Amino acid sequence: MAIKVGFKSGTCIKDIEMNRKYPGREMSQSLSQYFNLNTKYFYDEYLENTDQLHENLINYKKLKLPKGTRDTITPSSYLNHW
């Protein structure tokens, strides 16, 4: 399995299983595809939430809000909005 997803050895997979190492974006995508998950990344909420971060920030900047409400919007509430 290590070779199929791009690891150099099986010890890397053991490190992930024991929470000693986290896969990067490309490796996480490979693991997700290997296990036929319906998520882009392998059980990684951070990677899922930051996948479209650049586009989300641009949209956030363009968001037109009534005067005085901009201070009540937080990045997490904005991401939940989309």
Number of C-alpha atoms within 10 A of each C-alpha: 11 14 9 10 17 12 14 11 11 11 11 16 19 13 13 12 11 10 9 10 12 15 18 13 16 12 16 19 20 19 22 19 16 13 9 11 13 9 13 18 23 23 14 17 11 9 17 15 13 12 14 10 13 10 11 17 14 10 13 15 9 9 11 10 9 7 7 7 9 11 7 7 11 11 11 9 10 14 14 9 7 7
